Amino acid sequence: MMIALASDHAGFNYKENTKELLDSLGLAWKDYGTDSTDRVDYPDFAHKASKAILEGECDRGIFICGTGIGISIAANRHKGIRAAACQIEEAAYYTRLHNDSNVLAIGERLVSWEAAERIIKMWLDTDFEGGRHIIRVEKIDLP
């Protein structure tokens, strides 16, 4: 599995931590920026990484900004991206199980790194349940 990573300046430190976590789990990743804590605009990086997922370069993504909200909104503008901002493990579990999310968004300002690590692991370890949820997921994107 190839994971697309993206962040703005407010999520840069957790993005760097996520690289180490993914390495420890034996998972491959591609970094779509940013490369420092200098102020940038989260949509620029959300769009690059979302396109990489949609074009098949990456399977899923982990996007990080100050709250996880802005970067998830930008990602969700792309048809086929299902980004969920999660602040607790249970949300990460259900967004994979029921919604087949392909992007996890985290807010560096809202959760500790320890919590973020648990959220990421839960999201990575949970498979889409399918079944009755397929119909709902298929209704998400507008024609």
C-alpha positions as CSV (number, residue, x, y, z in Angstrom):
1,M,0.0,0.0,0.0
2,M,1.3,3.5,-0.9
3,I,0.2,6.3,1.3
4,A,0.0,9.9,0.1
5,L,1.1,12.4,2.8
6,A,0.2,16.1,2.7
7,S,0.2,18.9,5.2
8,D,0.3,22.6,5.6
9,H,2.6,24.4,8.0
10,A,0.4,23.6,11.0
11,G,0.5,19.9,10.3
12,F,4.1,19.6,9.2
13,N,5.5,18.1,12.4
14,Y,2.9,15.4,12.6
15,K,3.5,14.6,8.9
16,E,7.1,14.1,9.6
17,N,6.2,11.9,12.6
18,T,3.8,9.9,10.3
19,K,6.6,9.1,8.0
20,E,8.5,7.5,10.8
21,L,5.4,5.6,11.9
22,L,4.7,4.3,8.4
23,D,8.3,3.3,8.1
24,S,8.1,1.3,11.3
25,L,5.0,-0.4,10.0
26,G,6.7,-1.3,6.7
27,L,4.3,0.9,4.7
28,A,5.5,3.0,1.7
29,W,4.6,6.7,1.4
30,K,5.0,9.7,-0.9
31,D,5.3,13.2,0.5
32,Y,3.3,15.9,-1.4
33,G,4.4,18.7,0.9
34,T,4.8,21.0,2.6
35,D,8.5,20.8,3.5
36,S,8.7,23.2,6.5
37,T,6.7,25.1,9.1
38,D,6.7,28.2,6.9
39,R,3.1,29.5,6.2
40,V,1.4,27.9,3.2
41,D,-2.1,27.2,2.1
42,Y,-3.5,23.7,2.8
43,P,-5.6,23.3,-0.4
44,D,-2.4,23.3,-2.5
45,F,-1.1,20.2,-0.9
46,A,-4.5,18.5,-0.4
47,H,-5.1,18.9,-4.2
48,K,-1.7,17.4,-5.2
49,A,-2.1,14.4,-2.9
50,S,-5.7,13.8,-3.8
51,K,-4.8,13.7,-7.5
52,A,-2.1,11.2,-6.8
53,I,-4.7,8.9,-5.1
54,L,-7.2,9.4,-8.0
55,E,-4.5,8.7,-10.6
56,G,-3.5,5.5,-8.9
57,E,0.0,6.7,-7.7
58,C,-1.2,6.1,-4.1
59,D,-3.8,4.0,-2.5
60,R,-4.8,6.2,0.4
61,G,-3.8,9.4,2.1
62,I,-3.1,10.9,5.4
63,F,-3.5,14.7,5.4
64,I,-2.7,17.0,8.3
65,C,-3.4,20.6,9.1
66,G,-4.1,22.5,12.2
67,T,-7.6,21.1,12.7
68,G,-7.8,18.4,10.0
69,I,-11.0,20.2,8.8
70,G,-9.7,22.6,6.1
71,I,-7.5,20.0,4.4
72,S,-10.3,17.4,4.4
73,I,-12.7,19.9,2.9
74,A,-10.2,20.7,0.1
75,A,-9.6,17.0,-0.5
76,N,-13.3,16.2,-0.6
77,R,-13.7,18.6,-3.6
78,H,-12.3,15.8,-5.7
79,K,-14.8,13.3,-6.9
80,G,-13.7,9.9,-5.6
81,I,-12.0,11.2,-2.5
82,R,-13.6,10.4,0.8
83,A,-11.7,12.3,3.4
84,A,-12.6,12.2,7.1
85,A,-11.3,14.4,9.8
86,C,-10.9,12.2,12.9
87,Q,-10.1,13.2,16.5
88,I,-10.7,9.8,18.1
89,E,-9.9,6.2,17.2
90,E,-13.6,5.2,16.9
91,A,-14.2,7.8,14.2
92,A,-11.2,6.4,12.3
93,Y,-12.6,2.9,12.7
94,Y,-16.1,3.7,11.4
95,T,-15.0,5.9,8.6
96,R,-13.1,3.0,7.1
97,L,-15.6,0.3,8.1
98,H,-18.7,2.1,6.9
99,N,-17.6,4.9,4.6
100,D,-14.5,3.4,2.9
101,S,-12.6,6.6,3.5
102,N,-9.5,6.9,1.4
103,V,-8.1,9.9,3.2
104,L,-7.6,10.4,6.9
105,A,-7.3,14.0,8.1
106,I,-5.8,14.9,11.5
107,G,-5.5,18.2,13.3
108,E,-2.1,18.7,14.9
109,R,-3.6,21.4,17.1
110,L,-6.4,19.2,18.3
111,V,-4.9,15.9,19.3
112,S,-1.7,14.7,20.9
113,W,0.8,12.8,18.8
114,E,0.1,9.7,20.9
115,A,-3.6,10.0,20.0
116,A,-2.8,10.7,16.4
117,E,-0.7,7.6,16.2
118,R,-3.5,5.5,17.6
119,I,-6.0,7.1,15.1
120,I,-3.6,6.4,12.2
121,K,-3.0,2.8,13.2
122,M,-6.8,2.2,13.6
123,W,-7.5,3.7,10.2
124,L,-4.8,1.7,8.5
125,D,-5.9,-1.6,10.2
126,T,-9.6,-1.3,9.4
127,D,-11.1,-2.7,6.2
128,F,-14.2,-1.5,4.5
129,E,-17.1,-3.8,5.6
130,G,-19.0,-3.5,2.3
131,G,-22.5,-5.0,2.2
132,R,-25.2,-2.5,2.8
133,H,-22.6,0.3,3.0
134,I,-21.6,0.0,-0.6
135,I,-24.9,1.5,-1.7
136,R,-24.4,4.5,0.6
137,V,-20.8,5.0,-0.5
138,E,-21.9,5.0,-4.2
139,K,-24.4,7.8,-3.4
140,I,-21.7,10.2,-2.1
141,D,-20.3,11.5,-5.4
142,L,-22.6,13.7,-7.4
143,P,-22.8,12.9,-11.2
